[in-house]
Amino acid sequence: NLGKDLPRRPTHALTLSSDWTTPLAGLTLGADLRLVGDSFDNASNATRLDGYALTTVRASFPVTEQVELYGRVENLFDQTYQTVATYGTLGRAAYIGIRARY
């Protein structure tokens, strides 16, 4: 494979993250942006996988010192992308939960 790109390994990938604790009683907001360049699915570099951008947003809120509500939305803009040719990936997904510390 001399001179070929490694399969499923983009030349460029970047993740930007930011979190902000608001003045509103400890509410924390955050976001991630993941940028991934083009790659190839196989060692012969015959099948190209397009690059993609995924956005995640999240929030958490302390109810008490021991209990926190949290949630996030992954793939906020419901991007269609592939990390392996013809293999499906998740669309938009939302998660919520309660975290308890004792």
MMTF fields as JSON, N, C-alpha, C and O atoms, coordinates in Angstrom:
{
  "mmtfVersion": "1.0.0",
  "mmtfProducer": "UNKNOWN",
  "numBonds": 407,
  "numAtoms": 408,
  "numGroups": 102,
  "numChains": 1,
  "numModels": 1,
  "chainsPerModel": [1],
  "groupsPerChain": [102],
  "chainIdList": ["A"],
  "bondAtomList": [4, 2, 8, 6, 12, 10, 16, 14, 20, 18, 24, 22, 28, 26, 32, 30, 36, 34, 40, 38, 44, 42, 48, 46, 52, 50, 56, 54, 60, 58, 64, 62, 68, 66, 72, 70, 76, 74, 80, 78, 84, 82, 88, 86, 92, 90, 96, 94, 100, 98, 104, 102, 108, 106, 112, 110, 116, 114, 120, 118, 124, 122, 128, 126, 132, 130, 136, 134, 140, 138, 144, 142, 148, 146, 152, 150, 156, 154, 160, 158, 164, 162, 168, 166, 172, 170, 176, 174, 180, 178, 184, 182, 188, 186, 192, 190, 196, 194, 200, 198, 204, 202, 208, 206, 212, 210, 216, 214, 220, 218, 224, 222, 228, 226, 232, 230, 236, 234, 240, 238, 244, 242, 248, 246, 252, 250, 256, 254, 260, 258, 264, 262, 268, 266, 272, 270, 276, 274, 280, 278, 284, 282, 288, 286, 292, 290, 296, 294, 300, 298, 304, 302, 308, 306, 312, 310, 316, 314, 320, 318, 324, 322, 328, 326, 332, 330, 336, 334, 340, 338, 344, 342, 348, 346, 352, 350, 356, 354, 360, 358, 364, 362, 368, 366, 372, 370, 376, 374, 380, 378, 384, 382, 388, 386, 392, 390, 396, 394, 400, 398, 404, 402],
  "bondOrderList": [1, 1, 1, 1, 1, 1, 1, 1, 1, 1, 1, 1, 1, 1, 1, 1, 1, 1, 1, 1, 1, 1, 1, 1, 1, 1, 1, 1, 1, 1, 1, 1, 1, 1, 1, 1, 1, 1, 1, 1, 1, 1, 1, 1, 1, 1, 1, 1, 1, 1, 1, 1, 1, 1, 1, 1, 1, 1, 1, 1, 1, 1, 1, 1, 1, 1, 1, 1, 1, 1, 1, 1, 1, 1, 1, 1, 1, 1, 1, 1, 1, 1, 1, 1, 1, 1, 1, 1, 1, 1, 1, 1, 1, 1, 1, 1, 1, 1, 1, 1, 1],
  "groupList": [{"groupName": "ASN", "atomNameList": ["N", "CA", "C", "O"], "elementList": ["N", "C", "C", "O"], "formalChargeList": [0, 0, 0, 0], "bondAtomList": [1, 0, 2, 1, 3, 2], "bondOrderList": [1, 1, 2], "singleLetterCode": "N", "chemCompType": "L-PEPTIDE LINKING"}, {"groupName": "LEU", "atomNameList": ["N", "CA", "C", "O"], "elementList": ["N", "C", "C", "O"], "formalChargeList": [0, 0, 0, 0], "bondAtomList": [1, 0, 2, 1, 3, 2], "bondOrderList": [1, 1, 2], "singleLetterCode": "L", "chemCompType": "L-PEPTIDE LINKING"}, {"groupName": "GLY", "atomNameList": ["N", "CA", "C", "O"], "elementList": ["N", "C", "C", "O"], "formalChargeList": [0, 0, 0, 0], "bondAtomList": [1, 0, 2, 1, 3, 2], "bondOrderList": [1, 1, 2], "singleLetterCode": "G", "chemCompType": "PEPTIDE LINKING"}, {"groupName": "LYS", "atomNameList": ["N", "CA", "C", "O"], "elementList": ["N", "C", "C", "O"], "formalChargeList": [0, 0, 0, 0], "bondAtomList": [1, 0, 2, 1, 3, 2], "bondOrderList": [1, 1, 2], "singleLetterCode": "K", "chemCompType": "L-PEPTIDE LINKING"}, {"groupName": "ASP", "atomNameList": ["N", "CA", "C", "O"], "elementList": ["N", "C", "C", "O"], "formalChargeList": [0, 0, 0, 0], "bondAtomList": [1, 0, 2, 1, 3, 2], "bondOrderList": [1, 1, 2], "singleLetterCode": "D", "chemCompType": "L-PEPTIDE LINKING"}, {"groupName": "PRO", "atomNameList": ["N", "CA", "C", "O"], "elementList": ["N", "C", "C", "O"], "formalChargeList": [0, 0, 0, 0], "bondAtomList": [1, 0, 2, 1, 3, 2], "bondOrderList": [1, 1, 2], "singleLetterCode": "P", "chemCompType": "L-PEPTIDE LINKING"}, {"groupName": "ARG", "atomNameList": ["N", "CA", "C", "O"], "elementList": ["N", "C", "C", "O"], "formalChargeList": [0, 0, 0, 0], "bondAtomList": [1, 0, 2, 1, 3, 2], "bondOrderList": [1, 1, 2], "singleLetterCode": "R", "chemCompType": "L-PEPTIDE LINKING"}, {"groupName": "THR", "atomNameList": ["N", "CA", "C", "O"], "elementList": ["N", "C", "C", "O"], "formalChargeList": [0, 0, 0, 0], "bondAtomList": [1, 0, 2, 1, 3, 2], "bondOrderList": [1, 1, 2], "singleLetterCode": "T", "chemCompType": "L-PEPTIDE LINKING"}, {"groupName": "HIS", "atomNameList": ["N", "CA", "C", "O"], "elementList": ["N", "C", "C", "O"], "formalChargeList": [0, 0, 0, 0], "bondAtomList": [1, 0, 2, 1, 3, 2], "bondOrderList": [1, 1, 2], "singleLetterCode": "H", "chemCompType": "L-PEPTIDE LINKING"}, {"groupName": "ALA", "atomNameList": ["N", "CA", "C", "O"], "elementList": ["N", "C", "C", "O"], "formalChargeList": [0, 0, 0, 0], "bondAtomList": [1, 0, 2, 1, 3, 2], "bondOrderList": [1, 1, 2], "singleLetterCode": "A", "chemCompType": "L-PEPTIDE LINKING"}, {"groupName": "SER", "atomNameList": ["N", "CA", "C", "O"], "elementList": ["N", "C", "C", "O"], "formalChargeList": [0, 0, 0, 0], "bondAtomList": [1, 0, 2, 1, 3, 2], "bondOrderList": [1, 1, 2], "singleLetterCode": "S", "chemCompType": "L-PEPTIDE LINKING"}, {"groupName": "TRP", "atomNameList": ["N", "CA", "C", "O"], "elementList": ["N", "C", "C", "O"], "formalChargeList": [0, 0, 0, 0], "bondAtomList": [1, 0, 2, 1, 3, 2], "bondOrderList": [1, 1, 2], "singleLetterCode": "W", "chemCompType": "L-PEPTIDE LINKING"}, {"groupName": "VAL", "atomNameList": ["N", "CA", "C", "O"], "elementList": ["N", "C", "C", "O"], "formalChargeList": [0, 0, 0, 0], "bondAtomList": [1, 0, 2, 1, 3, 2], "bondOrderList": [1, 1, 2], "singleLetterCode": "V", "chemCompType": "L-PEPTIDE LINKING"}, {"groupName": "PHE", "atomNameList": ["N", "CA", "C", "O"], "elementList": ["N", "C", "C", "O"], "formalChargeList": [0, 0, 0, 0], "bondAtomList": [1, 0, 2, 1, 3, 2], "bondOrderList": [1, 1, 2], "singleLetterCode": "F", "chemCompType": "L-PEPTIDE LINKING"}, {"groupName": "TYR", "atomNameList": ["N", "CA", "C", "O"], "elementList": ["N", "C", "C", "O"], "formalChargeList": [0, 0, 0, 0], "bondAtomList": [1, 0, 2, 1, 3, 2], "bondOrderList": [1, 1, 2], "singleLetterCode": "Y", "chemCompType": "L-PEPTIDE LINKING"}, {"groupName": "GLU", "atomNameList": ["N", "CA", "C", "O"], "elementList": ["N", "C", "C", "O"], "formalChargeList": [0, 0, 0, 0], "bondAtomList": [1, 0, 2, 1, 3, 2], "bondOrderList": [1, 1, 2], "singleLetterCode": "E", "chemCompType": "L-PEPTIDE LINKING"}, {"groupName": "GLN", "atomNameList": ["N", "CA", "C", "O"], "elementList": ["N", "C", "C", "O"], "formalChargeList": [0, 0, 0, 0], "bondAtomList": [1, 0, 2, 1, 3, 2], "bondOrderList": [1, 1, 2], "singleLetterCode": "Q", "chemCompType": "L-PEPTIDE LINKING"}, {"groupName": "ILE", "atomNameList": ["N", "CA", "C", "O"], "elementList": ["N", "C", "C", "O"], "formalChargeList": [0, 0, 0, 0], "bondAtomList": [1, 0, 2, 1, 3, 2], "bondOrderList": [1, 1, 2], "singleLetterCode": "I", "chemCompType": "L-PEPTIDE LINKING"}],
  "groupTypeList": [0, 1, 2, 3, 4, 1, 5, 6, 6, 5, 7, 8, 9, 1, 7, 1, 10, 10, 4, 11, 7, 7, 5, 1, 9, 2, 1, 7, 1, 2, 9, 4, 1, 6, 1, 12, 2, 4, 10, 13, 4, 0, 9, 10, 0, 9, 7, 6, 1, 4, 2, 14, 9, 1, 7, 7, 12, 6, 9, 10, 13, 5, 12, 7, 15, 16, 12, 15, 1, 14, 2, 6, 12, 15, 0, 1, 13, 4, 16, 7, 14, 16, 7, 12, 9, 7, 14, 2, 7, 1, 2, 6, 9, 9, 14, 17, 2, 17, 6, 9, 6, 14],
  "groupIdList": [1, 2, 3, 4, 5, 6, 7, 8, 9, 10, 11, 12, 13, 14, 15, 16, 17, 18, 19, 20, 21, 22, 23, 24, 25, 26, 27, 28, 29, 30, 31, 32, 33, 34, 35, 36, 37, 38, 39, 40, 41, 42, 43, 44, 45, 46, 47, 48, 49, 50, 51, 52, 53, 54, 55, 56, 57, 58, 59, 60, 61, 62, 63, 64, 65, 66, 67, 68, 69, 70, 71, 72, 73, 74, 75, 76, 77, 78, 79, 80, 81, 82, 83, 84, 85, 86, 87, 88, 89, 90, 91, 92, 93, 94, 95, 96, 97, 98, 99, 100, 101, 102],
  "secStructList": [7, 6, 6, 7, 7, 7, 5, 6, 7, 7, 1, 7, 3, 3, 3, 3, 3, 3, 3, 3, 3, 7, 6, 6, 6, 6, 7, 3, 3, 3, 3, 3, 3, 3, 3, 3, 7, 7, 3, 3, 1, 1, 6, 6, 7, 7, 1, 3, 3, 7, 7, 3, 3, 3, 3, 3, 3, 3, 3, 3, 3, 3, 1, 1, 1, 1, 3, 3, 3, 3, 3, 3, 3, 3, 1, 6, 6, 7, 7, 7, 7, 7, 1, 1, 6, 6, 7, 7, 7, 7, 7, 7, 3, 3, 3, 3, 3, 3, 3, 3, 7, 7],
  "xCoordList": [0.813, 0.0, 0.851, 0.436, 2.009, 2.905, 2.223, 1.743, 2.186, 1.575, 0.07, -0.542, -0.534, -1.986, -2.306, -1.495, -3.506, -3.977, -4.428, -4.894, -4.286, -4.8, -6.322, -6.959, -6.915, -8.369, -9.056, -8.628, -10.129, -10.996, -10.268, -10.69, -9.193, -8.442, -8.354, -7.526, -9.183, -9.117, -7.781, -7.18, -7.337, -6.099, -6.268, -5.34, -7.463, -7.716, -8.981, -9.988, -8.916, -10.08, -9.865, -8.756, -10.924, -10.836, -12.093, -13.197, -11.937, -13.071, -12.913, -11.882, -13.939, -13.987, -15.063, -16.176, -14.74, -15.696, -15.734, -14.726, -16.916, -17.065, -18.142, -19.169, -17.897, -18.877, -18.973, -17.985, -20.171, -20.403, -21.339, -22.438, -20.908, -21.776, -22.453, -21.801, -23.755, -24.517, -24.697, -24.481, -25.09, -25.38, -26.694, -27.024, -27.429, -28.732, -28.572, -28.696, -28.306, -28.303, -27.506, -27.928, -26.367, -25.489, -25.808, -25.194, -26.756, -27.057, -25.803, -25.2, -25.415, -24.252, -24.706, -25.47, -24.228, -24.527, -23.224, -22.182, -23.282, -22.07, -22.38, -23.52, -21.338, -21.474, -20.141, -19.074, -20.227, -19.062, -19.311, -20.434, -18.275, -18.317, -17.189, -16.022, -17.532, -16.519, -16.478, -17.467, -15.322, -15.105, -14.176, -13.093, -14.595, -13.814, -13.664, -14.65, -12.428, -12.163, -12.479, -12.833, -12.342, -12.553, -11.588, -10.498, -12.004, -11.134, -11.493, -12.378, -10.81, -11.093, -11.533, -11.066, -12.438, -12.969, -12.055, -12.137, -11.188, -10.378, -8.914, -8.585, -8.046, -6.606, -6.206, -5.179, -6.996, -6.676, -7.098, -6.819, -7.763, -8.256, -9.249, -9.32, -10.012, -10.98, -12.335, -13.066, -12.674, -13.98, -13.781, -13.261, -14.206, -14.035, -15.218, -16.371, -14.908, -15.922, -15.846, -14.782, -16.96, -16.989, -16.768, -17.126, -16.184, -16.028, -17.379, -18.376, -17.404, -18.665, -18.405, -17.284, -19.471, -19.436, -20.604, -21.74, -20.317, -21.356, -21.362, -20.309, -22.55, -22.71, -23.467, -24.486, -22.949, -23.613, -23.835, -22.944, -25.011, -25.275, -25.674, -26.23, -25.386, -25.686, -26.024, -25.685, -26.696, -27.033, -27.102, -27.427, -26.793, -26.963, -27.398, -27.054, -28.165, -28.707, -28.693, -29.299, -28.007, -27.997, -29.316, -29.685, -30.01, -31.263, -30.941, -31.523, -30.004, -29.471, -27.965, -27.437, -27.276, -25.84, -25.563, -24.482, -26.536, -26.341, -27.015, -26.683, -27.936, -28.726, -28.583, -28.682, -28.346, -28.18, -29.006, -28.985, -29.729, -30.428, -29.507, -28.821, -29.486, -28.641, -29.298, -30.174, -28.866, -29.358, -28.406, -27.601, -28.515, -27.706, -28.42, -29.239, -28.099, -28.566, -27.327, -26.553, -27.14, -26.019, -26.485, -27.645, -25.585, -25.9, -27.111, -28.106, -26.998, -28.091, -28.771, -29.994, -28.01, -28.571, -28.893, -29.148, -28.879, -29.279, -28.509, -29.097, -27.19, -26.336, -26.272, -26.235, -26.261, -26.027, -24.535, -23.97, -23.896, -22.454, -22.105, -22.907, -20.895, -20.436, -19.028, -18.173, -18.792, -17.436, -16.929, -15.727, -17.854, -17.577, -18.575, -19.759, -18.118, -19.01, -20.201, -20.043, -21.376, -22.675, -23.101, -24.078, -22.401, -22.764, -23.481, -22.946, -24.67, -25.466, -24.893, -24.253, -25.128, -24.753, -26.003, -27.013, -25.922, -27.074, -27.398, -26.507, -28.656, -29.086, -29.092, -28.307, -29.971, -30.089, -30.536, -31.392, -29.949, -30.319, -30.308, -29.415, -31.296, -31.395, -31.356, -31.903, -30.701, -30.551, -30.83, -30.422, -31.52, -31.721, -31.465, -31.568, -31.132, -30.879, -30.792, -30.843, -30.662, -30.482, -29.219, -29.047, -28.351, -27.112, -27.213, -27.512, -26.964, -27.019, -25.65, -25.012, -25.214, -23.949, -24.267, -25.119, -23.59, -23.819, -22.52, -22.504],
  "yCoordList": [-1.203, 0.0, 1.258, 2.296, 1.168, 2.31, 3.483, 3.349, 4.609, 5.803, 5.89, 6.843, 4.938, 4.937, 5.42, 5.301, 5.967, 6.361, 5.125, 4.151, 5.172, 4.088, 4.046, 5.099, 2.861, 2.794, 3.323, 3.073, 4.058, 4.589, 5.508, 5.665, 6.105, 7.059, 8.373, 8.501, 9.348, 10.625, 11.319, 11.171, 12.07, 12.829, 13.904, 14.194, 14.497, 15.576, 15.295, 14.841, 15.567, 15.495, 16.517, 16.667, 17.208, 18.265, 18.24, 18.097, 18.377, 18.517, 19.81, 20.042, 20.645, 21.882, 21.714, 21.283, 22.051, 21.925, 23.211, 23.902, 23.519, 24.692, 24.412, 23.805, 24.858, 24.748, 26.091, 26.815, 26.415, 27.688, 27.449, 26.922, 27.831, 27.797, 29.152, 30.168, 29.161, 30.405, 30.965, 30.255, 32.229, 32.79, 32.255, 32.565, 31.467, 30.96, 29.693, 28.59, 29.827, 28.732, 27.508, 26.378, 27.716, 26.6, 25.87, 24.843, 26.373, 25.761, 25.803, 26.861, 24.65, 24.566, 24.161, 23.21, 24.893, 24.613, 24.301, 24.871, 23.403, 23.063, 22.599, 22.27, 22.577, 22.118, 21.56, 21.98, 20.61, 20.049, 20.118, 19.91, 20.408, 20.346, 19.426, 19.694, 18.346, 17.385, 17.457, 17.171, 17.842, 17.933, 16.801, 16.645, 16.016, 14.869, 14.967, 15.126, 14.87, 14.958, 13.661, 12.654, 13.708, 12.527, 11.415, 11.674, 10.179, 9.022, 7.955, 8.154, 6.845, 5.723, 4.533, 4.343, 3.73, 2.587, 1.368, 0.486, 1.31, 0.11, 0.473, 1.627, -0.529, -0.301, 0.101, 0.755, -0.277, 0.1, 1.535, 2.033, 2.194, 3.569, 3.696, 4.737, 2.635, 2.636, 3.209, 3.733, 3.117, 3.587, 4.762, 4.609, 5.948, 7.17, 7.36, 7.147, 7.765, 8.159, 9.673, 10.219, 10.343, 11.8, 12.25, 11.547, 13.413, 14.016, 14.454, 14.474, 14.801, 15.192, 16.088, 16.189, 16.732, 17.575, 17.159, 17.052, 16.927, 16.55, 17.542, 17.949, 17.921, 18.864, 18.185, 17.528, 18.357, 17.869, 19.064, 19.897, 19.15, 20.17, 19.452, 18.354, 20.082, 19.453, 20.523, 21.697, 20.085, 20.974, 20.141, 18.954, 20.779, 20.129, 21.183, 22.36, 20.721, 21.633, 20.944, 19.884, 21.533, 20.937, 21.221, 22.377, 20.168, 20.309, 20.517, 21.375, 19.717, 19.858, 19.627, 19.467, 19.61, 19.324, 17.891, 17.596, 16.998, 15.595, 15.159, 14.101, 15.939, 15.521, 16.531, 17.742, 15.993, 16.833, 16.248, 15.038, 17.102, 16.713, 17.04, 18.062, 16.186, 16.473, 15.944, 15.081, 16.466, 16.003, 16.42, 17.336, 15.728, 16.09, 15.651, 14.732, 16.315, 15.931, 15.742, 16.678, 14.532, 14.225, 14.302, 14.02, 14.682, 14.856, 15.78, 15.438, 16.932, 17.905, 18.18, 18.302, 18.277, 18.623, 17.391, 17.504, 16.21, 14.954, 14.694, 14.36, 14.851, 14.631, 13.151, 12.292, 12.863, 11.516, 11.393, 12.206, 10.388, 10.224, 8.747, 7.94, 8.404, 7.024, 6.98, 7.783, 6.041, 5.76, 4.463, 4.198, 3.658, 2.431, 2.408, 2.673, 2.096, 2.106, 1.177, 0.044, 1.663, 0.97, 0.573, -0.159, 1.031, 0.725, 1.933, 3.041, 1.733, 2.835, 3.445, 2.762, 4.721, 5.427, 6.08, 6.231, 6.458, 7.068, 8.425, 9.176, 8.719, 10.07, 10.869, 10.596, 11.844, 12.642, 11.732, 10.865, 11.943, 11.154, 12.062, 12.896, 11.902, 12.721, 11.815, 10.712, 12.307, 11.561, 12.5, 13.661, 11.997, 12.754, 11.815, 10.595, 12.406, 11.564, 12.346, 13.576, 11.598, 12.157, 11.533, 10.314, 12.367, 11.898, 12.162, 13.279, 11.128, 11.274, 10.949, 9.971, 11.774, 11.555, 11.341, 12.021, 10.415, 10.149, 9.85, 9.602],
  "zCoordList": [0.0, 0.0, 0.0, 0.517, -0.565, -0.615, -1.314, -2.44, -0.653, -1.227, -1.064, -1.547, -0.409, -0.197, 1.214, 2.133, 1.358, 2.687, 3.455, 2.864, 4.771, 5.603, 5.489, 5.465, 5.419, 5.312, 6.569, 7.696, 6.333, 7.4, 8.371, 9.517, 7.924, 8.747, 7.984, 7.083, 8.321, 7.606, 7.861, 8.925, 6.876, 7.032, 8.093, 8.848, 8.149, 9.102, 9.909, 9.366, 11.196, 12.082, 13.191, 13.705, 13.549, 14.547, 15.398, 14.872, 16.705, 17.608, 18.394, 19.025, 18.35, 19.13, 20.191, 19.886, 21.434, 22.538, 23.337, 23.488, 23.845, 24.696, 25.735, 25.433, 26.958, 28.038, 28.741, 28.861, 29.202, 29.881, 31.057, 30.885, 32.235, 33.407, 33.491, 33.73, 33.295, 33.249, 34.657, 35.639, 34.76, 36.075, 36.672, 37.817, 35.912, 36.339, 37.172, 36.639, 38.436, 39.419, 38.989, 39.236, 38.352, 38.01, 36.725, 36.437, 35.938, 34.643, 33.778, 33.598, 33.246, 32.37, 30.974, 30.809, 29.97, 28.568, 27.855, 28.176, 26.897, 26.167, 24.762, 24.433, 23.932, 22.554, 22.076, 22.524, 21.161, 20.488, 18.989, 18.53, 18.238, 16.783, 16.357, 16.641, 15.678, 15.192, 13.675, 13.001, 13.144, 11.705, 11.291, 11.854, 10.314, 9.856, 8.344, 7.624, 7.866, 6.431, 5.705, 6.318, 4.381, 3.553, 3.95, 4.46, 3.707, 3.938, 2.904, 2.073, 2.965, 2.073, 2.907, 4.03, 2.348, 3.081, 3.014, 3.869, 2.008, 1.821, 1.571, 1.293, 1.674, 1.533, 0.119, -0.064, -0.885, -2.264, -2.583, -3.673, -1.648, -1.812, -2.967, -3.619, -3.216, -4.313, -3.897, -4.738, -2.621, -2.148, -1.204, -0.099, -1.66, -0.873, 0.066, -0.308, 1.291, 2.271, 2.417, 2.708, 2.217, 2.327, 3.762, 4.707, 3.914, 5.227, 5.776, 5.054, 7.043, 7.667, 8.869, 9.367, 9.319, 10.519, 11.408, 10.946, 12.682, 13.647, 14.799, 15.289, 15.223, 16.326, 17.465, 17.251, 18.67, 19.882, 20.804, 20.966, 21.404, 22.425, 23.709, 23.673, 24.835, 26.124, 27.158, 27.003, 28.208, 29.319, 30.591, 30.56, 31.696, 33.0, 34.006, 33.9, 34.983, 35.983, 37.343, 37.502, 38.332, 39.666, 40.392, 40.598, 40.769, 41.516, 42.992, 43.656, 43.491, 44.848, 44.742, 43.641, 45.874, 45.847, 45.404, 44.895, 45.597, 45.257, 43.95, 43.416, 43.437, 42.273, 41.139, 41.339, 39.938, 38.751, 37.606, 37.376, 36.895, 35.67, 34.502, 34.521, 33.492, 32.333, 31.066, 31.116, 29.954, 28.661, 27.558, 27.721, 26.429, 25.269, 24.0, 24.015, 22.919, 21.592, 20.733, 20.532, 20.227, 19.348, 17.899, 17.599, 17.008, 15.585, 15.439, 14.8, 16.037, 16.132, 14.793, 14.742, 13.719, 12.41, 11.567, 10.368, 12.2, 11.566, 10.27, 9.241, 10.336, 9.17, 8.815, 9.696, 7.52, 7.033, 6.761, 6.03, 7.339, 7.164, 7.272, 7.74, 6.832, 6.907, 7.473, 7.1, 8.371, 8.841, 8.22, 8.212, 7.701, 6.959, 5.806, 6.014, 4.594, 3.43, 3.645, 4.099, 3.318, 3.388, 4.801, 4.958, 5.819, 7.199, 7.785, 7.766, 8.298, 8.819, 10.088, 10.888, 10.258, 11.478, 12.056, 11.369, 13.306, 13.962, 13.365, 12.97, 13.307, 13.0, 14.3, 15.208, 14.383, 15.604, 16.749, 16.57, 17.917, 19.096, 20.317, 20.467, 21.186, 22.399, 23.627, 23.628, 24.662, 25.911, 27.079, 27.06, 28.088, 29.32, 30.495, 30.37, 31.628, 32.781, 34.069, 34.09, 35.133, 36.475, 37.047, 37.021, 37.556, 38.183, 39.675, 40.096, 40.476, 41.934, 42.515, 42.127, 43.442, 44.148, 45.625, 46.195, 46.214, 47.645, 48.334, 49.54]
}
